Amino acid sequence: MSRIDTDLIPLTGTPDEQTLARARRRYIQGRDALSEWRKRADEAYDFIAGNQWPEDLANDRGLEGSPCLTVNILRQHALLVANAIRQDRPAQIVGPVDDHGDVQTAEKMQGLVRHIEYESDADTCHDAASWGIVCTGLGYGIVGAQYETPGSFRSEEHTSELQSHSDLVCRLLLE
């Protein structure tokens, strides 16, 4: 991936054009900052999946007729950690924080959080994020809102899982 000097993106024009230019700068900075991590994350996912032979060695052995044996013991240990996280799921807890905090409001908000998690099958989102954390050190999930029907103004909050780190940018651009 080539590095682009973000100073070359001008912040001139209408306020909307300035906002888009600022967003492009931030996207490029974020992409460049995480590019090495993303490459290593892809390698980690492949390695845990069992693709543990370098491609050139695997091709050479294939031409020689020699097998590429892989005894993948890493996956079972990764699954052990991921399943331990499933057994003791992290949960969001809403509580009053200051002198003006209201316990009843916190309880209502906690109920709303539980409702959103239940309706959107947040367990799947948590599992995918946990697997990402175990394999690469970072896991993602999205909490968002969508309209109930195309013509309505009522929105329904939801959580959704990301299969990989590459999905994060794609989902954010689409929503």
VENFEN-V392076 format. One record per backbone hydrogen bond with DSSP energy under -1.0 kcal/mol. NH is the residue of the N-H (numbers start at 0). CO is the residue of the C=O. Records with the same first field share a line. If there is no record, write none. Layout:
# VENFEN-V392076
NH: CO + CO
This chain:
# VENFEN-V392076
7: 4
8: 5
17: 13
18: 14
19: 15
20: 16
21: 17
22: 18
23: 19
24: 20
25: 21
26: 22
27: 23
28: 24
29: 25
30: 26
31: 27
32: 28
33: 29
37: 33
38: 34
39: 35
40: 36
41: 37
42: 38
43: 39
44: 40
45: 41
46: 42
47: 43
48: 44
49: 46
50: 45
51: 49
57: 53
58: 54
59: 55
60: 56
61: 57
62: 58
63: 59
65: 60
72: 70
76: 72
77: 73
78: 74
79: 75
80: 76
81: 77
82: 78
83: 79
84: 80
85: 81
86: 82
87: 83
100: 97
105: 101
106: 102
107: 103
108: 104
109: 105
110: 106
111: 107
112: 108
113: 109
114: 110
115: 111
116: 112
117: 113
118: 114
119: 115
120: 117
121: 116
123: 120
125: 121
126: 122
127: 123
128: 124
129: 125
130: 126
131: 127
132: 128
133: 129
134: 130
135: 131
136: 132
141: 159
143: 157
145: 155
147: 153
151: 148
155: 145
157: 143
159: 141
169: 165
170: 166
171: 167
172: 168
173: 169
174: 170
